[in-house]
Amino acid sequence: MPVRTLTAPAVVALAACASMQQGTGALEPCDAQHLAVLVGEPTEKLEEVPLPEPTRIVAPGDAVTMDHRPERLTVLAADGGPIYGMRCG
């Protein structure tokens, strides 16, 4: 079977499909986008909402593992302060 190359229009069409999938507003595996409304709130607010498993709360200076787990929600919050970020991983 001969090897075929993609033509420029096919490459453009594939790129458009990929960018459309990224812009669908689909939630991240750990739901960080949906929970971002909690940024600026005190950490006690986390007790009022269902959080995905696993979830970890990390303060500045905390030791954390560097393994990337897309399903894990990482909540960034200062000790005794507000939530300042959320991410998957």
C-alpha positions in Angstrom: 0.0 0.0 0.0 1.5 3.4 -0.9 2.2 6.0 1.7 0.0 9.0 1.3 0.6 12.5 2.7 -2.0 14.8 3.9 -2.7 17.8 1.8 -2.8 21.3 3.2 -6.6 21.4 3.3 -6.7 18.1 5.2 -4.2 19.4 7.7 -6.2 22.6 8.2 -9.4 20.7 8.7 -7.8 18.4 11.3 -6.4 21.4 13.1 -9.8 23.0 13.2 -11.4 19.9 14.6 -8.8 19.8 17.4 -9.3 23.5 18.3 -13.0 23.0 18.3 -12.7 20.1 20.8 -10.5 22.3 23.1 -13.0 25.1 23.0 -16.1 23.1 23.8 -16.0 24.1 27.4 -15.6 20.5 28.4 -14.5 20.1 32.0 -11.1 18.9 33.0 -10.9 15.4 34.3 -10.7 16.7 37.9 -13.5 19.3 37.5 -11.1 22.3 38.4 -12.9 24.6 35.9 -16.2 24.1 37.5 -14.9 24.5 41.0 -12.9 27.7 40.1 -15.8 29.7 41.5 -14.3 28.9 44.9 -11.2 30.9 44.3 -11.1 33.8 46.8 -13.3 31.9 49.3 -12.0 30.6 52.6 -11.0 26.9 52.7 -13.9 26.1 54.9 -16.1 26.6 51.9 -14.7 23.3 50.5 -16.7 21.4 53.1 -19.9 22.6 51.5 -19.3 21.2 48.0 -18.7 17.7 46.8 -15.1 17.3 45.7 -13.7 14.8 43.3 -11.5 12.0 44.6 -8.6 12.3 45.0 -8.3 16.0 46.1 -5.4 17.6 47.9 -5.1 21.0 49.5 -1.7 22.6 49.2 -0.3 25.6 51.0 2.8 27.5 50.1 5.9 25.6 51.2 4.0 22.3 51.5 5.9 19.2 50.3 4.0 17.6 47.5 4.6 14.7 45.1 5.5 15.7 41.5 3.6 12.9 39.8 1.0 14.1 37.4 -2.5 12.6 38.0 -5.0 14.3 35.7 -7.9 13.1 37.9 -6.6 14.6 41.1 -7.8 18.1 42.1 -5.1 20.3 43.7 -6.5 23.2 45.6 -4.0 26.0 46.3 -4.7 27.8 49.6 -2.6 29.9 52.0 -2.5 28.7 55.6 -5.6 30.2 57.2 -6.3 32.2 54.0 -8.4 32.1 50.9 -8.2 29.6 48.1 -6.0 31.2 45.4 -6.1 28.5 42.7 -7.2 25.1 41.5 -5.7 22.7 39.0 -5.7 19.1 37.9 -2.6 17.1 38.4 
